[in-house]
Amino acid sequence: MGCVGDGTVVLRWRRHPSSVGLARLELRKSLAGWGLSALEDSAVLVLSELVTNAVRHARVPSGREIETRFLPMVPPKPSGLRIEVHDTSALRPRLRAAEPDACDGRGLLLVDALADEWGVADRVGVGKLVWALWRPTTDGVEHGGGRCDI
């Protein structure tokens, strides 16, 4: 795929763990090109969580791929971002508290803490898309719902 007319970067991935790192690399490239490197730490971590969820839980049928979309938000220059992860599963992720000794289950807590907003929507056709948003700013104020030191 690649870049579409409005600057959106659309890429497709196999349902394989290696896709997570490859998607992160492509997001870093896009952010640098848009002058949005200030969002890199939180956006890359959120993308990692969303793509990992799709790889692990979406059960994408054979021949179908996971799709990512990176959309710069531009009021007068890029300062915001929307990322989307599309898959063909109807299974929707939900925010939940993880057990203290659990090895997983904290991904959406990170997404909730780092993005300004996030949600799940139906796709055209089969499946869903999970999105995260960092609102455009013009005042230089840092993005994100919070900071997570792990």
C-alpha positions as CSV (number, residue, x, y, z in Angstrom):
1,M,0.0,0.0,0.0
2,G,1.6,3.3,1.1
3,C,0.7,6.9,1.2
4,V,-2.7,8.1,0.0
5,G,-3.6,11.6,-1.2
6,D,-4.4,13.1,2.2
7,G,-1.0,12.0,3.7
8,T,-2.5,8.9,5.3
9,V,0.0,6.0,5.4
10,V,-1.8,2.7,4.9
11,L,0.1,-0.6,5.4
12,R,-0.9,-4.3,5.6
13,W,0.7,-6.9,7.8
14,R,0.7,-10.7,8.2
15,R,-0.7,-12.0,11.5
16,H,2.7,-12.7,12.8
17,P,4.7,-11.2,15.8
18,S,7.3,-9.7,13.5
19,S,4.7,-7.4,12.1
20,V,4.7,-5.4,15.4
21,G,8.3,-4.3,15.1
22,L,7.9,-3.6,11.4
23,A,4.8,-1.4,12.0
24,R,6.7,0.5,14.7
25,L,9.5,1.2,12.3
26,E,7.1,2.5,9.6
27,L,5.3,4.8,12.2
28,R,8.7,6.2,13.3
29,K,9.5,7.0,9.7
30,S,6.2,8.7,9.1
31,L,6.4,10.8,12.3
32,A,9.9,12.0,11.4
33,G,8.7,12.9,7.9
34,W,5.7,14.9,9.4
35,G,7.8,16.6,12.0
36,L,6.0,14.8,14.8
37,S,8.9,13.1,16.5
38,A,7.7,14.6,19.8
39,L,4.8,12.0,19.7
40,E,7.1,9.1,18.9
41,D,7.5,7.5,22.3
42,S,3.8,7.4,23.1
43,A,2.5,6.7,19.6
44,V,5.0,3.8,19.0
45,L,4.0,2.2,22.3
46,V,0.3,2.5,21.6
47,L,0.8,1.1,18.1
48,S,2.7,-1.8,19.5
49,E,-0.1,-2.6,21.9
50,L,-2.8,-2.4,19.2
51,V,-1.0,-4.4,16.6
52,T,0.0,-7.0,19.2
53,N,-3.7,-7.3,20.2
54,A,-4.6,-7.9,16.5
55,V,-1.9,-10.5,16.1
56,R,-2.7,-12.3,19.3
57,H,-6.5,-12.0,19.5
58,A,-8.1,-11.0,16.2
59,R,-8.0,-14.4,14.5
60,V,-7.6,-12.9,11.1
61,P,-8.7,-15.5,8.6
62,S,-6.1,-17.0,6.1
63,G,-5.6,-14.6,3.2
64,R,-6.6,-11.6,5.3
65,E,-4.2,-9.1,6.8
66,I,-4.0,-6.6,9.6
67,E,-4.1,-3.0,8.3
68,T,-2.6,0.1,9.9
69,R,-3.3,3.7,9.1
70,F,-1.3,6.7,10.2
71,L,-3.0,10.0,9.7
72,P,-1.3,13.3,10.5
73,M,-3.7,15.9,11.8
74,V,-2.9,19.3,10.3
75,P,-4.1,22.7,11.7
76,P,-1.9,24.8,10.1
77,K,1.0,22.3,10.3
78,P,1.1,18.7,11.5
79,S,0.8,18.5,15.3
80,G,-1.7,15.7,15.9
81,L,-2.0,12.1,14.9
82,R,-4.5,9.3,14.5
83,I,-3.5,5.7,14.2
84,E,-5.8,2.9,13.3
85,V,-5.4,-0.9,13.4
86,H,-8.0,-2.7,11.2
87,D,-8.7,-6.4,11.4
88,T,-11.5,-8.8,10.2
89,S,-12.4,-10.0,13.7
90,A,-15.7,-8.9,15.4
91,L,-14.0,-9.5,18.8
92,R,-13.7,-6.0,20.4
93,P,-11.0,-5.2,22.9
94,R,-12.1,-3.8,26.3
95,L,-10.4,-1.9,29.0
96,R,-10.1,-4.0,32.1
97,A,-8.0,-4.1,35.3
98,A,-5.3,-6.9,35.1
99,E,-4.7,-9.1,38.1
100,P,-1.5,-7.9,39.9
101,D,0.4,-11.1,39.0
102,A,-0.9,-11.4,35.5
103,C,1.7,-11.5,32.6
104,D,-0.6,-9.6,30.3
105,G,-3.8,-7.6,30.1
106,R,-2.4,-4.1,30.6
107,G,-2.1,-3.0,27.0
108,L,-5.3,-1.0,26.8
109,L,-4.5,0.6,30.1
110,L,-1.3,2.0,28.4
111,V,-3.2,3.1,25.4
112,D,-5.7,4.9,27.6
113,A,-2.9,6.6,29.5
114,L,-0.8,7.7,26.5
115,A,-3.4,8.7,23.9
116,D,-5.7,11.7,24.2
117,E,-8.6,9.4,23.1
118,W,-9.0,5.9,21.8
119,G,-11.9,3.7,20.7
120,V,-13.2,0.9,18.6
121,A,-15.5,1.2,15.5
122,D,-17.0,-1.0,12.9
123,R,-15.2,-1.3,9.6
124,V,-16.7,-1.0,6.2
125,G,-17.1,-4.7,5.5
126,V,-16.0,-7.3,8.0
127,G,-14.3,-6.6,11.3
128,K,-13.4,-3.6,13.4
129,L,-10.8,-0.8,13.7
130,V,-9.2,0.3,16.9
131,W,-8.0,3.9,16.9
132,A,-5.9,6.2,19.0
133,L,-5.7,10.0,18.7
134,W,-3.3,12.7,19.8
135,R,-5.2,16.0,19.3
136,P,-3.5,18.8,17.3
137,T,-2.0,21.5,19.4
138,T,-0.8,25.0,18.6
139,D,0.5,25.9,22.0
140,G,3.4,23.4,22.4
141,V,1.7,21.5,25.2
142,E,2.6,17.8,25.4
143,H,0.1,15.2,24.2
144,G,-1.2,12.2,25.9
145,G,-3.6,11.2,28.6
146,G,-0.8,10.7,31.0
147,R,2.7,9.4,31.5
148,C,3.6,5.9,32.3
149,D,7.0,5.1,33.7
150,I,7.6,1.3,33.5
